[in-house]
Structure formats: C-alpha cells, structure tokens
Amino acid sequence: TEKWLLRHHPELRADVIIKSQNPADYEGLPQFLRMVNPQVIISTNDGFPAGEAIDSDWAEKVASLGIRLLDQAETGAVSIYQDADVLTMECFVTGETIRLSR
C-alpha cells in the first residue's frame, strides 16, 4: 500500500500516523515516512506473536527522521482530540500530553 501511495499520491501528508504491525507485509518504509512527513506515529507493540513487536531498527530510523514514536506498550491507549488548529494526544498510562499546532 505504501509503495502504491508513493507512486500515485506523492502529495500525501499527515501529522499523525496510527499503525499496527503487519507480519505479512513491511510497513513504515523510510521513503513513505519522508513523503508523508508525520510529526507523530502511534504504534501497537506486542511481543506475542513475534511479528507484532516494533522492530528496534525501524524505531531508530523513525527517531532519525525526527518523528515522535508513541509505543503503546509504554503509553497505553492514546486519545486524540482536535480543537480548532490544535491536535492533542493524551497517553493513558504515562499521562503525557502532546499538542500539535498548525
């Protein structure tokens, strides 16, 4: 899907990506992330089955691109609220609040 989007919608942008792990197909291609240019990725992360865990190399690549990774194994559920020009994310377990402004 990401390769198709790269070819057919190079103008695609997103402030936040919400992703799960897909053991059957790689997600989070670096070129896709550079094109979409998100500020935050909210991602599931579970050690069972093994394919559901965040790959540490991928997490490092995300960080090197300046993207904030919210690992739900650490943050728990993340609530997202939009108010005017502010997008607010609240992490259930850590209590952290992240605000993105336009």
FENQUI-V651010 format. One record per backbone hydrogen bond with DSSP energy under -0.5 kcal/mol. NH is the residue of the N-H (numbers start at 1). CO is the residue of the C=O. E is the energy in kcal/mol with one decimal. If there is no record, write none. Layout:
NH/CO/E
NH/CO/E
This chain:
5/1/-2.7
6/2/-2.5
7/3/-1.9
8/4/-2.7
9/5/-2.7
12/9/-2.1
14/36/-1.8
17/40/-2.0
19/17/-0.6
19/42/-2.9
23/21/-0.6
25/22/-1.2
33/29/-2.5
34/30/-2.5
35/31/-1.8
36/32/-2.8
37/33/-2.5
39/15/-2.4
40/15/-1.8
41/68/-2.7
42/17/-2.9
43/41/-0.6
43/70/-2.6
44/19/-1.7
46/52/-1.8
52/49/-2.5
53/50/-1.6
59/55/-2.3
60/56/-2.1
61/57/-2.0
62/58/-2.6
63/59/-2.2
64/60/-2.3
65/61/-1.3
65/62/-0.6
66/63/-1.8
67/62/-2.1
68/39/-2.7
69/67/-0.5
70/41/-3.4
70/68/-0.6
71/69/-0.9
72/43/-2.8
72/70/-0.7
74/71/-2.2
75/71/-2.6
76/72/-1.3
79/90/-2.6
81/88/-2.9
83/86/-2.7
86/83/-2.3
87/100/-2.8
88/81/-3.3
88/86/-0.5
89/98/-3.0
90/79/-2.6
91/96/-2.9
92/77/-3.1
92/90/-0.5
93/75/-2.8
94/75/-0.7
95/91/-1.6
98/89/-2.8
100/87/-2.8
102/85/-1.5
